[in-house]
Amino acid sequence: MVIASELKAGMAIRVEGEIYEVLEAESKAGTAKLGGVVKTKLRNVHSGRMWEPHFRPQERMEDLEVEQRLMEFLFSGGDSCTFMDPRSFEQIEIPRAMVGRAEKFLPAGMQLLVEFFEGQAINVVFPDIVEARVAHTAPPAHSQQDSTWKEATLDNGLEIRVPLFIGPGEVVRVDLRTGRYVERTRGERRRSA
């Protein structure tokens, strides 16, 4: 058991019979008459739905012991993504709802941690920042304004907004949680498309 004020991102808990992953937890101190509150952002591991409940700081809930295994992404098809344990070659299918937008950034052979509870996959742990190549965008333009953005299509088909100086063929870093541009990679010079 864990009390609400001890919740941290990444934990798995059971609330009203459903299993949730804690995405965010923030404790707010109370005032003289009102007690404190713990604001949370939870994701149902089966449906992928988000829930933002508030708990009393001393409210008890069941924390779940999860097992993490390194799995290799093979392919996606239908409503699931197939992963394989590289040691036992066991393959599992994980619902697309659990993987979310991150599926577009999964190349075959990429290894990720998959969390299991009672033998069932409940979460795939993705890096916060991923790299992708810009497939289509307007030619690069250099201006005095850093806050001007344009539309760009990545090689995986996703559309994001990038600064004016980004051109086709460049590799950019994208925040997987928000789907937003972070920075241009420095290791490789731009290739003209």
Secondary structure, DSSP 8 states (H G I E B T S, - for coil): -EEGGG--TT-EEEETTEEEEEEEEEEE---SSS--EEEEEEEETTT--EE--EE-TT-EEEEE--EEEEEEEEEEETTEEEEE-TTT--EEEEEHHHHGGGGGG--TT-EEEEEEETTEEEEEE--SEEEEEEEEE------S-SS-EEEEEETTS-EEEEETT--TT-EEEEETTTTEEEEE-SSS-----
